[in-house]
Amino acid sequence: MPPLAPASQVAASSAADPVVLSLTVFVLACFIGYYVVWRVTPALHSPLMAVTNAISSVIIVGALIAAGATAQAHGIAISQLLGFAAITLAAVNIFGGFVISQRMLGKFKKKPKT
């Protein structure tokens, strides 16, 4: 009977490709996010938007750090481009969240009687 391979060699030989693993996580997150967002009741929408805006503000801080990176190979570093894209997308998310929150809160206001 041949000797058994060490556990580290077995784990390394059966490991999935990191790109496939990342793509799988991304696709699953998209499906879960879609179903979670569309199942939210209107009463919970505004508090969830506030939390989303807070998370996006943390993303902007990290993106500013990435965009401010000074190490450059050829002109603009990839971290600066990705940081700028992250700042732009997070800013759109924050401002859009405020607009949607205002519209949702407007639905709870009493209408004046005429």
Summary of the structure (lengths in Angstrom):
residues: 114
radius of gyration: 22.6
end to end distance: 91.5
largest distance: 91.5
contacts: 237
relative contact order: 0.10
helix: 74%
strand: 0%
